[in-house]
Amino acid sequence: MHFHSRFADRAARCLSGLLALAVWISSFGVPAARAAASALAKTAAPSAAPVSLSLPALSGRGSSALPGAALAPALPGGTLPSLAVLATPRVLAAEAAAPTRAAASPAAVSRKFPSPASRAAATAAAVPAVKPQETVRAGVAAAVARLEKAGSAPDAKGAILDGLYFGAAREGVNAADAVDGSGAPKRRADASLKKLAIGELVAAAARSERALDSRLAAVRVLEKVPGAEGRAALEEVAAANPEGGASDYEVHRAALRALDLVHGVLRSLRPISEAHRKAILTDLAAEKPEIVLSDYDRTLAGTKEEISPRMAAALAAVFAADVEIALLTDRPAQPRFKGDITIFQSLAPMSPAQKEKLTVLSDIGAKTSLFDRNGSAVLIEESRSEWTPAERRVLADASRALKARFAEQDFLGNTEVYESDSYERFLPRSLGDEEIAEAGRIVDGVLKEGGLSGTHIVARRPLGAGDVPYVRVSAIDKSAAASRVRRDIRSLERARDTLRWGGGARALRWVGKIFSRFPARPIAARNTLVLGDSFMPEAVAPGADALMAQGAPGARVIAVAAAASPRLDNVFVWPTAGEAASLEILGAVASMPAGEADKKAVAGLFAQRTIAITTYILTTIAFTAISVPVIGWVGYGAVMAVGSLAPIAVGPLNGWLVDKLSARNSMAINTAARVVLDLFPPVLVLLGLINTPMLIIASVANFWILSSVMTTEGAYIKRLAGKKYVGPVNSLLWMNYLVVQVVLALILGFGAVVGMVGPINAYFIAAAINALVILPLVWFTMPNHKPMEPARTDSPRPSASERAAKTRAALLELVKRYRVGLVLLAASILSFVFVWHSPVPVALALAYLVTRTDGAKQLWAGRGRDVGKREQELVERIRAMEADGKNGSDELKAAKSELERWKKSPRIAMLYIALGAMTLGPLQSFAIPRFTEAVTGLPMSSPESTLLFGQYLGALFFGSLIANAAQVRLPELKVPFFGRIAGQRFLQGLVALLAPVWVYTSLAPGSVLASLGAFAAAALLMTLAAKLTNRAWIRILGLGMAGLWLPFFAWGSSWLSPATAMFLTVILAGAVYGPSFVALKTIFEGGLQKNVLGKMIGVQGSLLNAARSVAIGGTAAIYGALNPAFPIFLAVLGGFYAAIGVAFWLAPRFFPGLPKTMLRPGEHQE
């Protein structure tokens, strides 16, 4: 224990020293930056326009963060005690602590305060680090270049300086992009645009049909037009398309930004259009942010007003949607003077349950507070930054300068308020806006003269004309807190869990220390929503909420006060203001979008499916045990192949039933049919009717019901899980199938049950389970909502003779329409009976019939597709390029080619699913059971053979389970004290544990060492599998199945037994088949509309079974032609798989939605 403490302390000291060295080295860039900025400031003539003069600085202030802050117990009434700061053994990169400054000489006062933005950029885990020297030099150099172009226009120079000191030098971006952290370079204007007249450029920029890049290029050309003519052109572009969408708003922003940058005219962005508002609300509902950073006053409520019941309920609804909310406000946690209203007093109407997940960043973000289970606020973190005596003297000089210019103003018994890291002076109530701005400039000038820079100065009137204005100087701003709260959301969740369980200050420190070495979980800025009202420059500083946006560069920012600066990227002015606007926005975040998962139905689907798999294992092994002794292996292969023909014919019918019936009724009919069909084989045995025709009928019935189940489940996945969760639910259903197979067949040896109870009793058990367990589950969990049907007309019901005539006409039309396919089917049946006893021609004829159905034609033509966002973007891009006259360009051809591949992807995926079935079908239904009997030397009805057969099937699915567990991506689950953990981690842990259980109970009974090796091997395989993308899995499918050569080479060898080689082979086969099947199935189903999904899946199922039947029939024929069959049969089948592997290697070129590489890129934060 002591060793670890000493080690942690030494590591902390080393890290602290390295950080101090880094800060010292980076500070060499400060003097040059300060001198350049000072020189630039002198070039600007005095202007009435407000100028931001907040210099960046690179030194750091101390801060205490959890763990390490002394945490006081909650006090009633929403007040917080003053906290002392304890030393923390873990030095966060966020706070490179400097000692509290004592009395200093005047020279010491010139030390800079920390720039909150630069501190945030250097500390937040979710924000990339930037070298200070490079950012300062880049920003200053860019400003000098723009000043040279500005000439003698004071407004233009003022705007450039405002952009520089607003944050460009800190962030290393252009002044117009001060809050944009994307780093995306601006494109050069097209050469053709430079030749256009001004009117043509205005038209090109304002035309909504054009590509956005081209429109923005036109604006950049207009930037270079000097004088009133250029200004008028930009104003015309800025005013165009007020009812336009997102692209029009970006052009509007670019034009206003150019007016500000070039002509010194700063105007607010206009409110977004109604269509744009609806699009943003829809996007917020579908792609929810992980965290909402919101101001309080004039955003969630009126200034210093209590929160309304509606807003409290809205915040609680956002929490229920699993979205964090952090209130970032200037308001204090404790009263600063008599009559001061704290933020917690405004939140007092909220119930403890509504406050439970709320985070409050008060005092401009200096204090972070959560709520305990009684609803009382508890301070968990405080950023400490105190004025030194020398700095207080500079502030006193500023106070005297204000007093000399303006009369004193009393507000609640105070004329000014000093805090540890802020200063506030009240101004006369009668001052106008220009005089308030002048007060801010006076303070700024005094602070700079005294060497006190890097502060945030606000000069404003909080409410209407009758309210008391003020000037406030702060050592911090909202950017640091906005960055800090996103740095590690997991620590906040742990603190919240501790408070929920009744823990206090000591428990918080203890929990923080225990979990201090756990990795942080940052929230990327792109997953952040910022709400506020102050996004326009105020006097000598940017709006306070603009700085909040600066702490989350790349976040979506919404202004709810009818104004926002065009200098900010990704900010949108909402058409309504204040609480009403915030209620609408938060309501969208909290809402459940269309297509959200039906949790009860999905849970019921998994439950009944799990039990159904058990019955499927029983009947599969039992059918083999009944059939092989009667008709032999070649006959068994033919029976299995013929059985696969039934779903081919009735697949479209199954799809039609799905489109007509509700999920409950359709699945209940399937379950009832399974009960009847499970009783059919034992009845045949009891009646002594076991022969080839009867076994064919039983096989046909079994495959038909299996196809019906797969069709209904596949069609209802999108309806029950929603489009958003089609991929995860498909993966989980496949994983569910695999886990049950592995546990029952591989670990528990469930196959031996058939040998013990007998094949007949196994069928009776399956029938009872379906009738007494699965059917009630389906009935009470599946929704009974019918698919939408076209509106019925009130036409009179036809008579019986009319209906008979109509039926005859329909039958004649059916025969006429499918005459070629029916002739081929009849010929293939005759061939099967009299010439060649193979089901392959029958399967091909049925497949041809399916391709002539309306559903197949509709699928092949690309109709009934669910057009995705990427396709919509391509359509708009193609239209824009055609409108720009780019016909024949390579860019247009590439866009059209990609769009065409998107349209074809469902049908190509269907073909590859069928081709994949040609690999798994022969292996699972013929090669494995025949190999089992050959290895054991016992009939398939023996317990030894049924046990080994079941274990081989379990190994096949175990390989697929390992690969799928590594690939699947599931929603995060919140675990107390550990925070949010990806759902797949739990699944992967379960799979890794199954390997040692299998080895300990079956392969090497009682061997702990072998079990540990199996655990390590499974973990290693999952790690390797996680590196492969869906592109890689599809490519290697056939090549992995070709591993069937391994038992061929092991046959008769001493280095590896054939039985063990087959285990390795089927594990490999399962590993490559599972992920590729899930990927192809998701491509197919995800690209189809819900109302045609049943029909399309019916077609896909028919072709899959046709391919399966052809492959099984061909495999049985090859086996019958070989004498002796083993081991050469394994080599031939392996060669067949290798040939299919070539087609799969070329498959990704047909699916544009697949990743571009075969390996996943390394995980990283923004």
N, C-alpha and C positions, 0 to 999 in steps of 0.2 A: 504494500500500500504506500509506504513512505518512498520506496523507489520510484513508483509511478508519479507521485507528487513532485519529487525532485526532478524527474525527467521532464514532466510537463512544465515546471518552472524554468528549467534551462532552455527548453525549446521555445518558450514564450519570450525569454530574454534574447535569444538568437534572432527570432523573428522580428522582435521590436527593434533590435539593432539594425537589421537589414532594412526595415522600413524607414528608420531614421536616416540611414545612409542614402536610400533612394530619394527621400525628400530633399536632403542636402544637395545631392547631385542635380536634381531637377530644378532647384532654386536658382541655379546659375542663369536660367533664362528670364528671371523676374526683372532685374534692373534694366535690361535692354527693352523688355516689353513695356515697363513703366515709362521709360524715357520716350519711346516711340509714341505711346498713347498720349503722353503729355504734349508732345510736339503736334500731334494731330489735333488735339483739343484747341490749341492756340490758333489753328488755321480757320476755325469756324467763326464766322461773324455772328454777333448776337442775333437771336431769332426768337420770335414769340412762340414758335413751335416747341413743345416739351422735348428735352434732350435727356437721354439716359446716360448718366455718368458713373456707372457702377463698375469700378475696375476689378478685374479678376485677381485673385491671389492664390498662392500655392501652399502656404503653410497651413497647419492643422490645429484645430481646437480639440480639447479633450472632450470625451463623451463616455458615459457609462452605459453599458448595454447588458441585457440579460444573457448569460448569467454574470453577476458582478455588481449590479446596482443594489443598494440597500432598499429592500422592499418593505413598505409599511403596511399595516393592516388597513382594510377599508374603513372609512368613516361614513356615518350616515349623512344624508343631505347632499351627497355629491361633492364634498370637499375633500381635498387631498393634503396630507401633511408634507412638510418640507423634508426632502430625503438627503441623507449623506451618501457619499459614493465610496464603495469598497473597492479595493484592488481586485482585479480579476486575473486569474492565471492564464486565461486564453485571450491573447491580443487579437482583436478583430481587425481585419484590414480596413474595416469601415472607419474606425476611430484610432488614428495614430496619435495617441494621447500626448499632449504637451502639458507641462506643469502649470498650475494656476499662477498667473503672473502677479507679482508683488509690485510695490512702488518702483517706478522706472523713471529713468531720465527722459528728457524730451526726445532724445535720439531713439530711445526704445519704442516710442509711440509709433514710429514709422513702420514697425513690423505690421505685416498685413494680416487681416482677419482671414480665416479660411473661406475660399469661394465655395458656397454650398454645391454649385453645379459641378465644379471640378472634384470636390470631395465625393460627391455621389458617383461621378464617373469612375473614380479610382477605387471605390469601395463596393458598390452594389454588385452582387454576383450576377445579376441579370443584365448588367450594362458593361459593354466592352471597355477595357482600359485604354487610355489615350496618353501618349507622351506629352507632358506639359509644354516642353520647349517647342515641340513641333506644332502644337495647336496654337500657341501664342503667336509664333512667327507667321504661321499660315494665315491666321485671322488678320494680323496687322498688315501683312503684305497685301492681302486682298483689299483691305480698306484703303491703303495708300494708292493702289491702282485705280480704284473707283473715284477717289478724291481728285486725282489728276484729270479724269474724264469729266468730272462735274463742273469744272471751270470755276466761275466766281459766284454761282448761285448759292446763297446761304442756306436756303431750304434743303437743297440737295445735299449739301455738306452736313447739315444737321441730321438728315435722315441716315446718312452713311455712318456718322458717329454714333447715332442712336442704335443702329444695327450692330456696330462693333461692341459697344459696351453692354448691349442687351445680352450678349452671350456668345457672339461669334468667335471672339478670341479664346473663349474658354472651351468651346466645343470643336473648333477647327472646321467650321462650316461657313458658308456664305451668310451675310447678315440677313438676307431674306429668308434663310432657312435656319434661323437661330435655334428653333426647337425641334428641328428634324434630325433624328439620329440615324436615318437610313443610310446616309453616305452615298446615295445613288447619284452618279454624275449626270449633269445636264447634257442632253444631246445637242450637237450642233445643228443649226437650222439647215434645212435642205437647200442646196444650191439653187434649185428652181424657185424657191420662195423669195430669195433675195432679188430676183428679177421682176417680181410683181409690184404693181402700184399699191399705194397705201390702202385704197378702197378694196382692192382685191385681197390684200393681206387681212384686212378686217373681216371680210366675208369668209376667208379661209379659216380664220380662228373661230368665228361664230357659228360655223356650219356644223350642226350636231352629227351629221352623217359621216363626217371625216374621222379618221383615226385620231385618238387623243394625242399621240406623239406628234403628228403633223400639225395639229392645232396649236400645241404648245410651242412648236418650232416657229409658227407664224407670230406668236406673241413675242418670242425672243427677237425676231427680226424687227418688230415694231418698237421694242425697247431702244433700238439704236436710232430711231427717227427723232431728231432734236426738236426742241421748241414746242410751240402751242399745237402744231400739227400732230406731232407724236403723242402729246398728252390727250388731245381730242380722240385720236384713234384708239388709244388704250381705254379711255372712258367709254367709248362705244362698245368695245369688246366686253368690258366689265359689266355693262348693262344688258348684254344680249342674253337671251334664253332664260328669263327668270323662272320659268316653269320647267326647266330642264332637269336632267338627272345628274348622276355622279360626275360624268365626264364634263358636262357643262359647268359644274361647280368648280372643278379644277382649273378650267380655263378662266373662269371668273376670278379665282384666287390668284392665278398667275398674272392677270392683267392688273389687278389692284396692287400686287406686289411690285410690279414694274413701275406703276405710278409712284409708289412710295420710294423705291430705290433710285429712280432716275429723275423724277420731277419733284420729290419731296412732299407729295400729297398722300397723307395717310387717311384711308377710309376703311370703315368696317366692312367685313364680309356681309353679304345679305343673308336673310333667313333662307334655309333650304326649301325646295318646292314640296308640294304635297306628295308627289310620286317618290321623290327622294326620301322624304320622311318615312313613308311606308316601307321602302326598301331597307332603310337602316333598322327600323323596328323588326322587320322580318329576319334580318341578319342577326340581330341581337338575340332573338328568340331561338334561332337555329344554332348559332355558334356563340354560345354564351362566353363572356369574359370570365377569367378566373378571379378577378378582383375589381371592385369599383372603388376608385378614389374620388371622394366627393367633398366639396366645400359644404358648409352648413348655411350660413347667413345668405339670404336671397337666392339660395339654391334648393335646399330642402324645406326651408321656412323663411319667414321674414326676419329681418335683422333683430337678433336677441329675443326672438319670439320662441315660445314653447313649440315643440313638435306636435303636429296634429295627429289625431287618431288614424287618419287615412295614411299619412306618411309612415307612422310607426308600423302599421300593418304591411305597407309596401316593403319596408326594410326586412321585416320578418319573412315575407314571401320570397325575397331574394336569397335570404339565408337558407330557406327550405329548398331552393333550387341549387344549393351547393355552391354558391358564389359568395366570396368574401366581400365585406364592405368596410372601408376605413374612412372615417370622417377626418379630414385634414383642415384644420381651422385656425385662424388667428386668435380665437377666443381662448381665455385662460382656463386652467383647471382649478385655480383658486382665485378668489377676489383679490384684485390688485389695490383696490381702494373701496371705501364705503359706497355701496350702491352698485358696484360692478357686478355684472351678471355672467356667471361662468357657463361653459358649454354643458356641464352636467345639470345645471338648473334648467336649461332648455330641454334636456333629454329626460327630465324627471317624469313626464307622463307615460313613458314607455314602461311596460311591465318587465319583470325580471326575465321572463321567457323571451321577450322581444329583444332585450339587451344581450342575451346570452352569447351571441356570436359577433357582436359589434366591437370594432376596434376604434378608439378615439385617439387621434394625434392632435393634441391641443398645443397652445402656445407656439403657433407657427410650426408645429411638428416637433417641438423640443421634448414633449412628454407623450409617451405612449401608455395608454390605459386600457384595461379590459374590465369586465364586470364579473363579480362572483355570483353564486347561485341565488343570493338575496337581492341582486340588482344593484349592489354598491360598487362604485368605481375603485379599481386597484391599479396603482401606478406600477408598471413593470419595467419601464426603461425611461431614462432621462438623459438627454444630450446636454452636458454641462459646458457653458461658455460664459465667462464672467468678464465684465469690463475691468481693466486695471485702473488704478488711480489716475495715471496719466491720460488714459482714454476718457475717463469721466471728466477730466478738466477740458478736453476737447469738446465733449458734449455740452459742458457748461458754457463754453464759448459760443456754441451754436444757439443755446438758449438765450444768451444775452443778445445775440444778433437778431433773433426773432423778436425779442422784447423791444429792441430799439426800432424795429420796423413796424411791428403790429402791437396793438394793445393786448393786455392780458385777458384771458377768458377763463372763467371759473366753470368747471364741470364736476358736479357732485362733490364740491369742496376741494377740488384739485385744479391747479393750472398746468402741472406737468407731473409725470410719473416715471421714476427710475426703476428698472428691473435689473436682474443680474446680467441679462444679455440684450436688453432693449431699453429704449428711451422714447417717451411720448409726450408731446407738448400740444395743448389745445389752442386753437386759433379763434379769433373773433367770429361770432356767428354770422356777421354781416358780410364777410369776405366773399368775393366772386371766385369763379373757377380759375381765372388767370392769376389772381392774387394768391390762391392756394398753391398753384404751381410755382409761383415765385418763392413762396415760403420753402418749398422743397428744394429749389435751386440754391437758396441762401444756405440752408443746412448743408447741402452737398458741398458747396464751396468752402465753408468753414471746416468741414471734416477733411477735405483734401489738403487744405492749407495746413492743418495740424497733423497731417500724415496718417489720418485714420480712414482707410479705404477698405474695399471688400465688403461693405455693409449694404443692407437693403433698406432703401428709403421710400416711404410711402407718404404722400401728401394728398388727402382727399376728404370729401364729406361723406359720411357713411350712408345717409339716407337722403331726405329731401332738403329743400332750401332752408328750412328752419332748424336743421340739426347742426351740432357743433363740429366743425372740421378739425383736423389734427394733422400733425407731422409725426411719424414714427420712424425711428432708426433701430434696425435689428441686426444682430450679428449673424442671424440665420435667415433662411427663407424656406418656402415650401418644397423646393426642389430636392433638398437633402432628405427630408422625411419621405417624400414620394419614392425616392430611390431606396431608402433604408427599409421601408415596410415591405418592399417586394423582394428584398435580398434573401430572406429565409422565412417563408410563411409557416414552415414546420415548427419553428420555435414559438411562434404565437399560438399555434394549435396546442402545443404541449402546455404552455402556460394556461391556456383556457381550460384544458382538461384538468389541470391541477386545481384551479379555482372551482371547477364544477364538482370535484370530489371533496371540496371543503378545505383544501390546503390553503395556507397563508404564506407569509413572506419567507419563512424558513423552508417550507416545502417547495416553493418556487426556486429558491437558490439550490436546494438539494437536487431537484429534478433537472435543473439547468446544468449542474455539474455532471450528473450521470450521463446525460445525453449530449454533452459538449463536443464529443468526438464524432457524433453522427453527422453524416453529410447534410449540408443545407439543401433546402428546396426553394430555389428562387422562382419567381413568377416573371416570365418574359414580358417586356413592355407591350408586345403585340397582343398579349392576352389580357390587357388592362383597359378599362374604360374610365375616363376622367370626366367628371361633371363639375362645372363651376360657372361663375357669373362674371369674373374679372379677367378678361383676356385682351383688353386694350391697354396701351401704355398709360400710366398714371404719373403725371408730373415728371419726376426724374427716374422713374423705374418702370419696368414692365408690370402688367397686371399680376396680382398675387397668384391667381390660378394659372396664368401662363407659365409661371415658374414651377407650379405643380406639374404641368404638362412636360416641362423641361426635365423633370426628374424621371419621366417615363417616355423617353424619345421613341416614337413609333406607335404609341398608344392611340386609340380612338378617343378624340376629345370633343365634347359637346358643350357649347356655350348656351346657357339658359337665361341670358340677359340681353338678347337681341343685338349683340355686338361682339366681334372678335377680330383680332388683328390678322391681316393677310400674311403677315410675316410667319405665322405659325402653320406648320404643315399638319394635315389630318384633323383640323378643327372644323366643326360644323356649327353654324348658328341655328338653333332650333326656332321654329316659327312661333312657339309660345314661350312664356318666360316663367321663372321661379318655380314654385312648388308644383303648379299644374304640369309644367314641362317635365320635371323630374319624376312625378308620378307616372306619366306616360312611358318614360324611358325605363324606369325601374320595373314597371309592369311588364314590359316586353322581355326584360332580362329574366323575370320570374316565371314567365308563362311557359306552358308546355307546347312546343310547336306541333303542327300537324305531322302525323307520322311518328309520334313518340311511342315508346314501347308500352304494350299492355302487360304489366308485370305479372298479374295473376295468370293470364293466359300463357305467357312464356314459361312461368314456373310449372303450370300444369302440363305443358308440352314436354318439358324435361322429365317430369315425374313419370308420366305414362310411357315415355320413350325408354327410360331406363329399365322399367319392368318388362316392356315389350322385347327389349334386346335379350333378356334372359330366356324368354320363350323361344325366340328365334334361334338361340344357340342350341337349345334342346331339340327343336324340330329339325334343324340342319343336320346335326349328327345322327339323329334317329332315322331320317330319311335315307342317309347313306347306308346305315346299318341294315335297313330293310331291303334296299334295292340291290346292292352289290351281290349278295348271295343268290339272288334270283336271276338277274340278267347279266352279271359280269361287268367288268370295268368299261369295255367298249360300249355296251348297252347303256350303262349308267351315264357315260358322257353324252350319248345321243339323247337320253331322256332329259338330262339337264339342259341341253341345247334346245330341245323342243319346248321345254318349259319356259325358256326365255322368250319364245315367240309370242306367248299370250299378251304380255305387256306391250309388245309392238303394236298389236292390233287395237288394244283397248286403251292405249296411252292417251290419244286425243279424247276418248270418251271420259276417261278419268279427269282430264283437264276441263272438259265441259261441265262435269258435275261440280267441280271445285268452283267454277265461275257462277254456278246457279245456286249452290247450297251454302249455308253458313258453315263456319269452321266446326261448330259443335255437331251439327247433323252429318256432315260429310265424314268426319273422323269417327263418329259413333257407328255409322254404316260400315266403315272399314273394320272396326273392332268386332262388330257382330259377325261380319263375313269371316274374320279370322277364326272365331269360335267354331263356326260350321266347318271350315276347311281343316282345322286342326283335328276334327273328329273323323274326317274322310279316310285317311290312311289306316287307322286302327280298325275301322269298320270293314275295309277291304280285307284286312288280315283275318279278322274274325269270321268273315264270310268265305274265306278261301279264294278270293278273287285277285290275288297278287300275281300279275303278269305285266308284260310290257305295255299294252294299251292302258290298263288301269293306272300304272305308275306314271305314264305320260299325262293322264288326266290329273293325277294328284300333283305332278310337277307344274303343270300349266296353272292349276288353281293356286298353288303356293306362290309362284312368280307373279301371277296377276295381283294377288293381294299385296305382295311386297311392293310392286310398282304403284299400286293405288296409295299405299301408305306414304311412299316417297314423294309421289305427286302432291298429295294433300299437304304434307309437311313442308315441302319446298315452296308451294304456292302460298301457304299461310305464314311463312316466316316473315315476309315483307309486310303483310297485313298486321301481324301481331307485334313484331319487333320494330317496325318503322324503318324507313329507308336508311336512316342514320346508323342503325345497329344491324343491318343485314350482314355485314362482314363479321363482326364479333359473335353474333348469334349463330351464324353458319359454323364458325370455328368452334364454338362451345358445343353445338350439337354433334359435330364430328368428334370432338374430344370426349363428349359423354359416351358416344358409341364405343370409342376406343377404350376408355377407362373401364367400362363395364366388361368388355370382352377380356381385357387384360386381367382384371381382378378375378373374374369367374373362371375363365378358361386357362389362363397361364398360372396364376398363383393358387387358386383354390382347387384346380383340377376338376372343374365342373363337368367336363366331358365324360368323366368316369361315372357320373350319375346315370347316364343313358345305359351304360353297361350293367349297372347294379339294379336299376328298376326295370330295365327292358325298354326297347323302342316303343312298344305300344303304350305303356304307362307314361312315357315321356310326353306323348301326344295328348293324353288325357290331362296331365298336369298343365300343359300349355293352354289347353282349352279352358280349364277352370280359372287360371290366372287372368286370361283375357276377359272372361265373362264377369268375374266377381271383383276384380281389382281395376283393370284398365278401363273398362266401360264406364263405371261410376266416375273415375277421375276425369275422363273426357267430358262427360255430361255436365259436371259441376264446375269445370274450370274454363272450358272453351266458350268464347262469345257466340251468341246466336244471332249475329247480324248478317243478313243476306247481302251479297254484293249488289251494287246499284244496277237497276234494270231500266231499260228504256220505258218511257211513259206508255201506258196502255190506252188503246182507243176504246170507245164505247160501242164498237161494232157488234151486231147480234151474233150469238153463238151459232156456228154452222151445224147442220143436221148430221145424223150418222152417215147417211149416204154421201153427203158432201165431204165429210172427213175421210171416208174410205176412198173416195175418188182422189182426194188430195194426197193420201198416203201412197196410192198406186202410182200417181204421177211422180211423187218424190222418189219412189224406188226406181222407177224407170229412168228418171233423170240421174240418180245415183249410179245405176249400172252404165248408163251412157257416158257419164263423166269419168268413171274409173274403169272403163272396159279394158284398157290395156293392162292395168295393174291386176284386175281380176283374172284375166287370161293367164298372166304370168304366175299368179298365185295357184290357179288350178293346175297348171303344168308342173309347178314345183311340188305340189302335193302328190300328184301322180308319180313323179320321179321318186319321191320319198318311199312310196308304197311299193312300186314295182321295179324300179331301176337301181337307184343309188340311195341306200338307207341313210341319208345324211340330211339334217335339217338346214344346212347352209343355203340351198336354193330357196327354201320356204322363207327363211329369214330375210334374204335379199328382196324377195318379192313383196313381203310385208313392208319392208323399209321403203320400197318404191311407192307403195300405196300411201304411206304416211306422208311422203314428200309431196304428194299431189293434193293434200288437204288444204283447206283455206288457212288454217293456223300456220302450217309450214310455209305456205306462199307468203303470208303476211310477215312472218319472221324473216324469211329470206329477202324480202323487199325492204326490210328495215322499218316497217310500220309497227306501231304499238311500242315504240321505244320511249324510255324515260330520258329525255334530253338533259344532260348534266350541265353544270356551270361552265366547264371548259368548252363544250360544244357551242354554247351560247356566245362565249367570247370569240370563238373562231368564226361564227356566222357574222357577228358584228364587225370583226376585223376584215373579213373578206368583202363585206359590203363597203366598208370604208375605203379599202384599197381599190376596189372597182370604181367607187365614186371619185377617187383621186386620179383615175386614169392609169393605174398600175397594172393593167391587163398584160399578161405574159411575163410579169416579173417573177423571179425565183421565189421571192417571199410569198407572193400570192399562190404560186403552184404548191409550195410547201404547206401553206395553210389549208388549201383544198385537199391535198393528199392526206393530211392528218384528220381532217373532218370526215373524209370518206372511210378511213380506218376506224374511226369512232362508230360510224354507222354500221359497219360490218362486224364489229367486235362481238355482239351477242351470237350471231350465227357461226362465226369462226370458233368461239368458245364452245358452242354446242358440239361441233364436229370434233374438237379436241377432247371433250369429255367422253364422247363415244370411243375415240381412239384409245383413251386411257383405260376404258372398260375392257378393251381387248387385251390389256396386259394383266389386270387384276383378276378378271373372270376365270381364265384357264388356270391360273395359279391357285386361286382360292377354292374353286369348285371341282377341279380335276387333279392337278399336279400334286397338291399337298395330300389329299386323302390317299391317292394311289401310292405315293412315296411312303406314306405312313405304313400301309400294309406291307409294302416291300421290305421296309426296315425291320418291322416287328416280326414278320413271318406268320402273323396271326390274322384271322378274318376281321373285317371291320366291326363286326358285332361284339368282339371281345372287349372287356374292360381296358386291357392294355392299349389296344389300338384306338379306342375312343378317347382315352386319356391323352395319348400322344397327339392325336389329331387336334383335340381341343387346345393343347399347349402350342402347337404350331400356329393355329389361328390366333391364339393370344399373343405369340411373339410377333406375328405379322402386324397386329394392331398396336403392340407395344412400340415397335419402330415408328409407326405413324404417330403415336402419342408423343414420343420424345420430340420429333420434328415439329409437330403442331404446337406443343407447349412452348417451344422456343420462338415460334413465329407469332402466336396470337397476341393481340394487344387489347386489353380489357380496361374498362373504366377503373379509376382509382377507388380504393376503399380506405376509409378513415379508421385508423386503429388508435385507440386512446394512448396518448403520450408518444407514440411513434409518428403520428401525423398521417398524411396521405401516402399510401403505398400502392403502386401499380397492381391491379388485380391479377395480372399474369404471374406475378411473383409467387403468390400462394399456390397457383396451379402448377408452376414449375417445381416448387418444393414438394408437392404431393407426388408428382411424376418421378422426381429423383428418389423419393423414398420407396416407390414401388419396386425399383430395381434390386435393392438389397433384400427386400422381403421375398422376392421371387427366388433369388439365389439362395437365401437362407432356408427357404422351405422346400425348394425343388432341386435346383442344379447342384448345390453343395450344402446339403442339410447340416445345420448346426455350425457352419464355418463363419465366424465373425470376420475374419480377415478377408475372405472372399466377398462377403456382404459389403464391407467397406470399399473394396475395390470396385464392386458393381455400382455403388453410390457415386464414387469418383468418376467412373466411366460414363454414367448417365449424365452427370453434371457437365463433364467435358463435351459430350455429344450435343447437349442442349446449347452450350456456349458456342460451339462451332456452327450449329444449325441457326442460331440467332444472327450470325453474320451474313447469312444468305437472304437475298430478297426473293420476292415472288418470281421475278424474272429468272433467277437461278434455278429455283425449284421446278419450274415448268420445263426448263431446258434439260435438266438431268434426269427427268422421269424415266425415259426408256433405257438410258444407260445404267441407272441404278437397278432396274428390274433385270437387266442382263446379268446381274450377279448370280443368277441361277447356274452359271457355269461352275461356281465354287463347289457344290456337292458333286458335280460331274468329275472334277479333278480329284476330289477327296475319295471318290468311289474306289475301294480296294487299296487305298493308301494307308500307311501306318502313322503318318504325322497328324491326320485329322479324320475323325470318323464322319461318315456321311450324315448321320443324325445331327451332330453338332454343326456341321457345315450348313445344313438346311436351316437350323435355328438362326445362324448369322445371315443367311440369304433372305429369309422372310423378314427379319428385322430391318435389313437394308431396303427391301422392297416396300415395306410399310412406311419407312422414313421418307422415301422419295415420292410415294404416291399420295400420302395424306395432304401435305401442304399444296401440291400442285392441283389436286382435286378441289380443295377449298378455294384456291385462287381463281380457277376457271369457273367454278360455280358462282362465286361472287361477281365475277365479270358478267356472266350470263344473266343472273337474276337482277343484279343492280342496274342493268341497262334496259329493263322492261317496265312498262306501266302496270299498276296493280290490277286494273280491270281486265287485262289480257294475260296475266301471269299464269293462271291455271292452264289455259289453252297452250301457251308456249312451253311450259314445263312438261305438259303431256307429250308434245312433239319431241322435246329433248329426251324424255324418258324412253319413248319408243325407239329412237335412234340408238340410245345407249344400250338398250336390251337387244336390239338387232345386232349391234357390234359384238356384244357379249355372246349371243347365240352363235354367231359365225365363228368367233374365236374358240368357244368351247367345242363346237362341232368339229371344227378343223383340228383342234388338239386331239380329240378322241380318235379321229380318223388317222392322224399321224401315229398315235400310240398303237393303234391296231395294225398298222402297216409295218411296224418295227418288231423284229424278233431276233434276239431278246430286246425288250423295250429299254431296260436300264442297263447302263447309264446313258446311252446315246440319246434317249428321249429328252434328257435334261439339256444336252448341248444344242439340240435342234430348237427347243423352246427358247433357250437363251439367245440364239441367233435371231429368232423372230423378234424378241424384245429389243435387241440392238438395232434392227432395221427401223422399228417404230421410234427408237431414240433419236434417229436422224431427223424425223419430222418434228419431234418436240424441241430439238435444238434450234430449229428455225422458227418456232412458234412466236416468240416475243415480238417479232417484226409486225405482227398483225394486231397487237394490243397496245395502243399508244398510252394507256393509263398505267402501264407497268413502270417500275423504276428503270432508270437508264443504265444502272450498273447491276452487277450480280452480287456485289458485296454492299452491305449497309455502311453508310458513312459513319464516322465516329459521332457519338452523342455529344452535343455541345449546346450551350446556352447562347442566347444572342449576345 
